[in-house]
Amino acid sequence: MTLIHRAVWVLCLCAAGLSALAQNAARTPDAGPLALWPGVAPGDKADMPEEKDTSKDPKDKPDKYVIRLGNVSKPTITVFRPPADKDTGAAVIVCPGGGYSILAYNLEGTEICDWLNSIGVTGVLLKYRVPGRPGQKNYEAPLQDAQRAFGMVRQHAAEWKIDPKRVGVLGFSAGGHLSAAVSNIYSERTYPAIDDADKLSCRPDFAVLIYPAYLAAKGDVTKLSPELNVTAQTPPSFIVMAEDDPVGADNAFAYALALKKVKVPAELHIYPKGGHGYGLRPSANPVPTAWPALAGEWMKAQGIFKASASK
C-alpha cells in the first residue's frame, strides 16, 4: 500500500467513525435480541432484579447521553449487518464496558456496531450479565455469556452470511477485560454444554481492546491478572489506551508485553491524553476519532477484510 493510498484509507475510516453517531438513531437490528440461554442463565435464580437504565444523563442530548444498563440477568446477542455491497463476511462480538456493574450500551455498544457496519463488518452486540454475582469473580458470569455468544454466532454463520473463521471480539474497559478473558479461556466451556452451539469454538479469531481494565495483576503491573494465561494460541490483538487514563495504561502495556513474549501479533497505541470512556465520540483529544481508523487498518492488514462470505 502506498503512502497516498494509506492516507486515503485512514481518512475514509475516520469519516466512517464520525458518522456512526448520526446513523445510530435510524439503525434496527437484523437479528435479535436473541436469548443466550434457553432458561435461567447458569448459576442465576429466576427472581433476579428488574433490568433498567440507571443513567441520569440528559436524553435530549444524544452526544452526552449514555445508556447505563443495570441488573442484566437475561443476556442476549443482537446482530447488526452491514449493507450487502460492503459486507466483508467478517463479524465482531462487541462487549460494552461498565466496571462489571452496568453496561454502557449505546456509547460502547450500538454506536460501535454502526461503525463496524460502515466498514463492512457485522456487529454482534453482547448484552452480558451485570453486576457480578455473589460468590463469583465479577467476570465469571460475563465469560460464560461471551463463550456462549461465540458458539451461537458460529452456529448461525451461514444464516447471517458470516465467515466462522473471521469472528473477532471488541471490548471497552471491563468489556476489554472480558474480551481478553475469552481470548485466553476457550479450550473448555465454563458451564455445562447445552446444545450444538457449545460444540463450536468460542475462541475469537482476533481481538480489539479499547482502554481495557483489570488486565494487570494487582500489586505488580508487570504481570497479568492470573486468569489471563496468554499463550501462542491467544488471538492477534489491537490495543489502544491513553496515558492519563485513570484505569492505568499499565493494563495495555502488560497485555501487549505478554503477547510479545509468546510471539502473538499485537499492535499497541498509547496516547498522551484521552482519559477513559470515550467510545468513538469526538472530544478535544484525538484518540476517540483516531482509534477506529487505526483499528480498521489493522484488521485489513490481518486479512480480516476478505471477499464476503455471501458471494
C-alpha positions as CSV (number, residue, x, y, z in Angstrom):
1,M,0.0,0.0,0.0
2,T,1.5,3.4,-1.0
3,L,1.5,6.3,1.4
4,I,-1.2,8.1,-0.6
5,H,-3.4,5.0,-0.6
6,R,-2.8,4.5,3.1
7,A,-3.7,8.1,3.9
8,V,-7.0,7.9,1.9
9,W,-7.9,4.6,3.7
10,V,-7.3,6.2,7.1
11,L,-9.3,9.3,6.2
12,C,-12.2,7.2,5.0
13,L,-12.2,5.2,8.2
14,C,-12.1,8.4,10.3
15,A,-15.2,9.6,8.4
16,A,-16.9,6.3,9.0
17,G,-16.3,6.5,12.7
18,L,-17.6,10.1,12.9
19,S,-20.8,9.2,11.0
20,A,-21.7,6.3,13.3
21,L,-23.4,8.6,15.8
22,A,-25.6,10.1,13.1
23,Q,-26.6,6.6,11.8
24,N,-27.3,5.2,15.2
25,A,-30.8,6.6,15.7
26,A,-32.1,5.0,12.4
27,R,-30.5,1.6,12.8
28,T,-32.5,-1.5,13.5
29,P,-31.0,-5.0,14.2
30,D,-31.0,-7.7,11.5
31,A,-31.4,-10.4,14.1
32,G,-32.3,-10.4,17.8
33,P,-32.2,-9.7,20.5
34,L,-31.6,-13.5,20.8
35,A,-31.5,-15.0,24.3
36,L,-28.2,-16.7,25.0
37,W,-29.7,-19.3,27.4
38,P,-32.9,-21.3,26.9
39,G,-33.9,-20.7,30.5
40,V,-32.3,-19.1,33.5
41,A,-28.6,-18.4,33.0
42,P,-26.1,-20.7,34.7
43,G,-25.9,-20.0,38.4
44,D,-28.6,-17.4,38.4
45,K,-32.1,-17.5,40.1
46,A,-35.4,-16.9,38.4
47,D,-36.3,-13.9,40.6
48,M,-33.4,-11.6,39.7
49,P,-33.9,-7.7,39.9
50,E,-35.5,-6.0,37.0
51,E,-33.2,-4.8,34.2
52,K,-33.2,-1.0,33.8
53,D,-31.3,2.0,32.5
54,T,-29.7,3.7,35.5
55,S,-28.4,6.7,33.5
56,K,-29.0,10.2,34.8
57,D,-27.7,11.8,31.6
58,P,-29.9,14.2,29.6
59,K,-31.7,12.1,27.0
60,D,-32.3,15.1,24.7
61,K,-28.6,15.4,24.1
62,P,-27.5,12.2,22.2
63,D,-23.9,13.2,22.2
64,K,-23.9,13.2,26.0
65,Y,-26.4,10.5,26.9
66,V,-25.0,7.2,27.9
67,I,-27.3,4.2,28.5
68,R,-26.2,2.7,31.7
69,L,-27.9,-0.7,31.7
70,G,-28.1,-2.4,35.1
71,N,-29.4,-5.6,36.6
72,V,-28.9,-7.6,33.4
73,S,-29.9,-11.2,34.1
74,K,-31.2,-12.2,30.6
75,P,-28.2,-11.9,28.4
76,T,-28.7,-11.6,24.6
77,I,-26.9,-11.0,21.3
78,T,-28.2,-8.6,18.7
79,V,-26.9,-8.7,15.2
80,F,-26.3,-5.6,13.0
81,R,-25.3,-6.5,9.5
82,P,-23.6,-4.1,7.0
83,P,-25.0,-3.2,3.6
84,A,-24.7,-6.1,1.2
85,D,-22.4,-4.2,-1.1
86,K,-20.0,-3.6,1.8
87,D,-20.2,-6.9,3.5
88,T,-16.8,-8.5,4.0
89,G,-18.1,-11.6,5.8
90,A,-16.2,-10.7,9.0
91,A,-18.0,-10.3,12.3
92,V,-17.1,-8.8,15.7
93,I,-18.8,-9.5,19.1
94,V,-19.0,-6.2,20.9
95,C,-18.6,-6.1,24.7
96,P,-19.5,-2.8,26.3
97,G,-17.8,-1.7,29.4
98,G,-19.1,-0.5,32.8
99,G,-16.9,-1.9,35.5
100,Y,-18.8,-5.2,35.5
101,S,-21.6,-3.2,37.3
102,I,-23.5,-1.7,34.3
103,L,-23.2,-1.7,30.5
104,A,-22.6,1.5,28.6
105,Y,-24.9,0.1,26.0
106,N,-25.0,2.8,23.3
107,L,-21.6,4.5,23.8
108,E,-19.7,1.2,23.7
109,G,-22.4,-0.9,22.0
110,T,-24.8,0.1,19.4
111,E,-22.6,3.0,18.2
112,I,-19.7,0.6,17.8
113,C,-21.9,-1.8,15.8
114,D,-22.8,1.1,13.4
115,W,-19.1,1.9,12.9
116,L,-18.4,-1.8,12.2
117,N,-21.2,-1.9,9.7
118,S,-19.7,1.2,7.9
119,I,-16.5,-0.7,7.2
120,G,-18.3,-3.9,6.1
121,V,-18.2,-5.9,9.4
122,T,-21.2,-7.5,11.1
123,G,-21.6,-6.2,14.6
124,V,-22.9,-8.6,17.3
125,L,-23.8,-6.7,20.4
126,L,-23.4,-8.8,23.6
127,K,-25.6,-7.8,26.5
128,Y,-23.8,-9.8,29.2
129,R,-24.8,-10.2,32.9
130,V,-24.1,-7.5,35.3
131,P,-23.4,-6.8,38.1
132,G,-21.0,-9.5,39.3
133,R,-22.8,-12.4,41.1
134,P,-22.3,-13.1,44.8
135,G,-19.7,-15.7,45.5
136,Q,-18.2,-15.4,42.0
137,K,-15.4,-13.3,40.4
138,N,-17.0,-10.4,38.6
139,Y,-16.1,-11.7,35.2
140,E,-17.3,-15.3,35.6
141,A,-20.9,-14.9,34.5
142,P,-20.0,-12.5,31.7
143,L,-17.3,-15.0,30.5
144,Q,-20.0,-17.7,30.3
145,D,-22.1,-15.3,28.2
146,A,-19.2,-14.5,25.9
147,Q,-18.3,-18.1,25.3
148,R,-21.9,-19.0,24.6
149,A,-22.2,-16.0,22.2
150,F,-19.3,-17.2,20.1
151,G,-20.8,-20.6,19.8
152,M,-24.2,-19.2,18.7
153,V,-22.6,-16.8,16.2
154,R,-20.7,-19.6,14.5
155,Q,-23.8,-21.8,14.6
156,H,-25.7,-19.1,12.7
157,A,-22.8,-18.2,10.5
158,A,-24.4,-19.4,7.2
159,E,-27.7,-17.7,8.0
160,W,-26.0,-14.4,8.9
161,K,-23.5,-14.7,6.0
162,I,-20.6,-14.7,8.3
163,D,-17.3,-16.5,7.9
164,P,-16.9,-18.6,11.1
165,K,-13.2,-18.3,10.8
166,R,-13.3,-14.4,10.9
167,V,-15.2,-13.7,14.1
168,G,-13.4,-11.4,16.5
169,V,-14.2,-9.6,19.7
170,L,-14.0,-5.9,20.6
171,G,-14.3,-4.6,24.2
172,F,-14.1,-1.4,26.2
173,S,-12.9,-1.1,29.8
174,A,-14.4,-4.1,31.7
175,G,-15.5,-5.3,28.3
176,G,-11.9,-5.1,27.3
177,H,-11.0,-7.5,30.1
178,L,-13.9,-9.7,29.1
179,S,-12.5,-9.7,25.5
180,A,-9.1,-10.7,26.8
181,A,-10.6,-13.4,29.1
182,V,-12.5,-15.1,26.3
183,S,-9.3,-14.8,24.1
184,N,-7.4,-16.9,26.7
185,I,-10.2,-19.1,28.3
186,Y,-11.7,-21.0,25.4
187,S,-10.4,-24.6,25.4
188,E,-13.3,-25.7,27.6
189,R,-16.7,-24.1,28.3
190,T,-17.0,-22.7,31.9
191,Y,-20.6,-24.0,32.0
192,P,-22.3,-27.4,31.2
193,A,-22.9,-27.7,27.4
194,I,-26.5,-27.1,26.3
195,D,-26.7,-27.8,22.6
196,D,-24.7,-27.9,19.4
197,A,-23.6,-24.3,19.7
198,D,-21.5,-25.3,22.6
199,K,-19.6,-27.8,20.5
200,L,-18.2,-25.0,18.3
201,S,-15.1,-22.9,19.1
202,C,-15.5,-20.0,21.4
203,R,-12.0,-18.6,20.6
204,P,-12.0,-15.2,19.0
205,D,-10.1,-15.0,15.7
206,F,-8.8,-11.5,16.7
207,A,-9.3,-9.1,19.5
208,V,-9.6,-5.3,19.7
209,L,-9.2,-3.9,23.2
210,I,-10.0,-0.2,23.8
211,Y,-9.0,1.3,27.2
212,P,-9.1,-2.2,28.7
213,A,-9.3,-2.6,32.5
214,Y,-8.2,-5.3,35.0
215,L,-5.6,-6.8,32.8
216,A,-2.6,-6.1,35.0
217,A,-2.1,-8.0,38.3
218,K,-2.9,-6.2,41.5
219,G,0.3,-5.1,43.2
220,D,2.5,-5.9,40.2
221,V,1.6,-4.2,37.0
222,T,4.4,-6.0,35.2
223,K,2.3,-9.2,35.3
224,L,-1.1,-10.1,34.0
225,S,-4.2,-10.9,36.1
226,P,-3.9,-14.7,36.8
227,E,-7.0,-15.6,34.7
228,L,-5.3,-14.3,31.6
229,N,-2.9,-17.2,30.7
230,V,-1.6,-15.8,27.4
231,T,-0.2,-18.4,25.0
232,A,0.9,-18.7,21.4
233,Q,-2.7,-19.5,20.6
234,T,-4.1,-16.2,22.0
235,P,-5.6,-14.3,19.1
236,P,-3.8,-11.4,17.5
237,S,-4.8,-8.2,19.3
238,F,-5.1,-4.4,18.8
239,I,-4.9,-2.3,21.9
240,V,-5.5,1.4,22.5
241,M,-5.1,3.4,25.7
242,A,-4.3,6.9,26.9
243,E,-1.5,7.6,29.4
244,D,-3.8,9.7,31.6
245,D,-6.5,7.0,31.7
246,P,-7.3,6.7,35.4
247,V,-7.7,2.9,35.0
248,G,-4.0,2.8,34.2
249,A,-2.1,2.4,30.9
250,D,-0.1,-0.4,32.6
251,N,-3.0,-2.7,31.7
252,A,-2.3,-2.2,28.0
253,F,1.5,-2.4,28.4
254,A,1.2,-5.7,30.4
255,Y,-1.0,-7.4,27.9
256,A,1.0,-6.3,24.9
257,L,4.2,-7.4,26.5
258,A,2.7,-10.8,27.3
259,L,1.7,-11.2,23.7
260,K,5.1,-10.2,22.5
261,K,6.8,-12.8,24.7
262,V,4.8,-15.6,23.0
263,K,5.1,-14.0,19.6
264,V,1.4,-13.3,19.1
265,P,1.0,-10.4,16.7
266,A,-0.1,-7.2,18.5
267,E,-0.4,-3.5,17.8
268,L,-0.4,-1.1,20.7
269,H,-1.3,2.6,20.6
270,I,-0.7,4.8,23.6
271,Y,-1.9,8.4,23.5
272,P,-0.7,11.1,26.0
273,K,-4.2,12.3,26.7
274,G,-7.7,10.9,26.2
275,G,-8.9,9.7,29.6
276,H,-11.4,6.9,29.8
277,G,-14.9,6.0,28.5
278,Y,-14.9,8.0,25.2
279,G,-16.1,5.3,22.8
280,L,-15.8,6.8,19.4
281,R,-17.5,10.1,20.3
282,P,-15.3,13.1,19.3
283,S,-13.6,15.1,22.0
284,A,-10.8,17.6,22.4
285,N,-8.4,14.7,22.2
286,P,-7.6,12.8,19.0
287,V,-7.9,9.3,20.4
288,P,-11.8,8.8,20.0
289,T,-11.7,9.6,16.3
290,A,-8.3,8.1,15.6
291,W,-8.6,4.6,17.0
292,P,-11.4,3.5,14.6
293,A,-9.3,4.3,11.6
294,L,-6.3,2.6,13.1
295,A,-8.3,-0.5,14.1
296,G,-9.8,-0.8,10.7
297,E,-6.5,-0.5,9.0
298,W,-5.1,-3.2,11.4
299,M,-8.0,-5.5,10.6
300,K,-7.3,-5.1,6.9
301,A,-3.6,-5.9,7.4
302,Q,-4.6,-9.0,9.3
303,G,-6.6,-10.3,6.3
304,I,-9.9,-9.9,8.1
305,F,-11.4,-7.9,5.2
306,K,-11.8,-10.6,2.6
307,A,-14.5,-11.2,0.0
308,S,-17.9,-11.5,1.5
309,A,-18.9,-15.0,2.6
310,S,-22.2,-14.4,0.9
311,K,-20.6,-14.1,-2.6
